[in-house]
Amino acid sequence: MVTKDIQNNIIQYLKNCQFRQFCDDYFAEEFSWTICGTSLLSGHYNDKEDFFSKVINRLNNHILPGWTMDIKANYTVNNVFIIEMVGSARTKSEKDYNNEYCWILKFNDNSKITNLTAYYDSLLVNKILNENL
């Protein structure tokens, strides 16, 4: 069940881009994180360390500290929590990286995330990842 406390905790983690803590606290042992689209980060991830090395760490190599998320809306239907966000960050080359996101989180009966599907501006991600090549 996705309680209000769980929703509020997740929102706080995401507002401050505390992705490691979010994953450690709320992901089930077996999970699937899917990044939709055709960006350099798109794909299916079933392992936290694989996800962090291929996605989060790769983005963090291009983003200055202080990245935050503004939560625009969130919805709960049964064991599904949907979050709309807008990120606010600067790249190491001093450019804005303000991507928009929609995440769909599916929970099991133990209040752990088993599936997360993420949508964002794939072109903006590719631009940021390619700018230092």
NORJO-V181664 format. One line per field, one symbol per residue. ss: DSSP state (a for helix, b for strand, c for the rest). phi: phi as a letter, one per 20 degrees, with the letter a starting at -180 (. if undefined). psi: psi as a letter, one per 40 degrees, with the letter a starting at -180 (. if undefined). Layout:
BEGIN
ss: ???
phi: ???
psi: ???
END
This chain:
BEGIN
ss: cccaaaaaaaaaaaacccaaaaaaaabbbbbbbbbcccccccbbbccaaaaaaaaaaaaaccbccccbbbbbbbbbbccbbbbbbbbbbbbccccbbccbbbbbbbbcccccbbbbbbbbcaaaaaaaaaccc
phi: .effffgfffgfffgdlefffgffecefgdbcdddfncffdfqdcccgfffffecffffffddfgogccdeeabcccleccdcdccecbcefemdfccedccdddddefemdfdbcddcafffffffffefdf
psi: igiddddddddddddefgdddddddehidhihhhhiafieeiahhehddddddecdddddeehiiehihhhdiiihhbfhhhhhihihiiieefihggiiihhhhhiaeefihdhhhhiagddddddddede.
END
